[in-house]
Amino acid sequence: MNIIDAIIIIAVTAVMVLCVRSILLGKTRECDSCDNIGCTARQDGGRCRVAGNMLRHASEALDDQTHKP
């Protein structure tokens, strides 16, 4: 194993640790604002309006990108 292999392994490990950390920290913060505006989707298993809007905007952005020449 040479120095390039070690650098690649260290970089991949660092990125993986940062991704896991981001997921764990994001889990507690993503829906906090929903409870503040009266959203009951988490309690009754309904649909989250914020997530729906986010997906709709992403879909529209992808459609705009695919229709451009």
C-alpha positions, 0 to 999 in steps of 0.5 A, a space after each residue: 500500500 503506497 501513500 496515494 492509497 492511504 490518502 484515498 482511504 483517509 479521504 473516503 473515511 472522512 467523507 463517510 464520517 461527515 455524512 453520517 454526522 450530518 444525517 444524525 444531526 439533521 434527523 432531529 432538526 428537519 421537522 421541528 418547524 412543522 410542529 411550530 406551524 401546527 402541522 400534525 403529519 408526524 402525529 397522525 401519519 399524514 403527508 408533510 406539506 413542507 416535504 411535498 413542496 420540496 419534492 414539487 420544486 425539485 421535480 419542476 427544476 428537473 423538468 426545466 433542466 431536461 427541456 432546455 436545448 
